[in-house]
Amino acid sequence: MSTELLAPLDLAFWHLESDAHPMHLGALAVFAPVPGAGPERILELLGTRAAAIPRLRMSVRDVLLPVGGKAWTVDKDFDVHRHVERVVVPDADFMAGATRLAGELMERPLGRGLPPWRMYLIGGAADGPFAVLVKLHHALADGMRAVAIGAGIFDEIAAVTGARTTARGRTAVPPRSWLPDPREMAGMALGRLGEVGRALGVGASVVRAGRLDLWGPSPLTAPSSGTRRLATAHLDAGDLQRIRRAEGGTANDVLLAVVAGALRRWMTERGEPLPAADPRALVPVSRRRPGGTAASGNRLSAYLLGLPVTAADPQRRLRAVRAAMDRNKAAGPLKGAGAVAVLADQLPPLAHRFGAPLAANAARLLFDVLVTSVPLPRSALSLGGCPLTALYPMAPLARGQSLAVALSTYGGRVHVGLVADGKALPDVDRLAAAVEDEFTELSALVTGPDRAPVS
């Protein structure tokens, strides 16, 4: 893998990070034990397979041109043992202990002098279940790319790639000058001329999407403390598809409606008044296309959605979400707050370096919560023969945001990972329970014998 410049959006994520706002994605993968698969063997397997993934050997360094830019380059002193670690959960309830520990580990920013990723083998009893927490910096990958990178640790993927690399092995990469080829410089200059016009148009959409009618004090938008708590929930994927078929729209529409209903339940249980205006969700969407080039950088846009927490009826909430998402898709990715990601692709590196603090503080003007779906392989996966039983994705928190919700489907279940600011939402586990309760009620209403017709 040759040296490559960070794509504009990757550079934006790199500069957005601070100690209180680590910009890494995460996933907590839970495995069932099998005889002979002890923690030492699993830890060694993790290290060997992670070392064989070329992308995980890349670190970020400065470049002379373009001014303010950075590049991915192979870490010549790469040692996988700096990135893979075993931690023990003393709790009798393994899942509760692993979830608590994962939240604490998600607080820690990734070191910038090394390839920006870490893996933790989380274990309890020697013959019991275990989990693997994977942290990848958002500059390294978006959700789909992160899945492709992280899948290399599984038996089924490793068998296909046939990787054979030692933990301290090095990848031979031809050196590349810090200065771009003159022809590249000319192409960059011509490209900038076209990008200026696109940036102006996208920037206007972002400004129009901003708002001055912000919520008052709210746990969803409390000042950031730098602490993290993780909660998990799971939903039946079969019931999800039955709701989708009955109501129309997409499975993602259903999940967004469930999140809206869960927020309403949670606020009511807390004794909080419902907001006068619905909270805004930023819903990332991938700009990658099947059969397209396997670009390594982030390829993201997003849609802006008002979560209808003020609607009392679950079916009405679902239909409101479906209608709003249909409007978003008809408008396209260059409209509204979602255009922030597209705008980042149009800005020069120096703008990211000096504009990141402003952009970070502006997130509150655009949205209140992040809700994202992460696709996973449909086939069964395992690590060292131990079957994967659940995988909970985790998204980073923007400055001024207290909650991010990520969902993935595997093994007949939708696994929900909720990442929260630990001080703003100490009861995020109650919100996770509300997600399951809301889904159960919606499923009973929509697929029951007396369900209301679609209007």
NORKATA-V429191 format. One record per backbone hydrogen bond with DSSP energy under -1.0 kcal/mol. CO is the residue of the C=O (numbers start at 1). NH is the residue of the N-H. If there is no record, write none. Layout:
# NORKATA-V429191
CO	NH
CO	NH
This chain:
# NORKATA-V429191
4	72
7	11
8	12
9	13
10	14
11	15
12	16
23	138
25	136
26	394
27	134
28	392
29	132
30	389
30	390
31	130
34	37
36	38
38	42
39	43
40	44
41	45
42	46
43	47
44	48
45	49
46	50
47	51
50	53
53	56
54	57
55	58
57	75
59	73
61	71
66	69
69	63
70	6
71	61
72	4
73	59
75	78
79	82
80	83
80	84
83	119
85	121
87	123
92	94
93	97
94	98
95	99
96	100
97	101
98	102
99	103
100	104
101	105
102	106
115	117
116	137
118	135
119	85
120	133
121	87
122	131
123	89
125	128
130	31
131	122
132	29
133	120
134	27
135	118
136	25
137	140
137	141
142	146
143	147
144	148
145	149
146	150
147	151
149	152
150	153
151	154
154	158
155	159
157	161
158	162
166	169
167	80
181	185
182	186
183	187
184	188
185	189
186	190
187	191
188	192
189	193
190	194
191	195
192	196
194	198
195	199
196	200
197	201
198	202
199	203
200	204
201	205
202	206
203	207
204	208
205	209
212	214
218	221
220	402
229	420
231	418
233	416
235	414
236	240
237	241
238	242
239	243
240	244
241	245
242	246
243	247
244	248
250	254
251	255
252	256
253	257
254	258
255	259
256	260
257	261
258	262
259	263
260	264
261	265
262	266
263	267
264	268
265	269
266	270
267	272
268	271
279	307
280	368
280	369
281	305
282	371
283	303
285	301
289	292
293	295
299	287
301	285
303	283
305	281
307	309
313	317
314	318
315	319
316	320
317	321
318	322
319	323
320	324
321	325
322	326
323	327
324	328
325	329
326	330
327	331
328	332
336	339
337	340
338	341
339	343
340	344
343	346
348	352
349	353
350	354
351	355
352	356
355	359
356	360
357	361
358	362
362	365
363	366
363	367
369	282
370	405
372	407
381	388
382	155
383	386
386	383
387	32
390	30
392	28
394	26
398	401
402	421
403	370
404	419
405	372
406	417
407	374
408	415
410	413
412	237
413	410
414	235
415	408
416	233
417	406
418	231
419	404
420	229
421	425
425	428
427	430
427	431
428	432
429	433
430	434
431	435
432	436
433	437
434	438
435	439
436	440
437	441
438	442
439	443
440	444
441	445
442	446
443	447
448	451
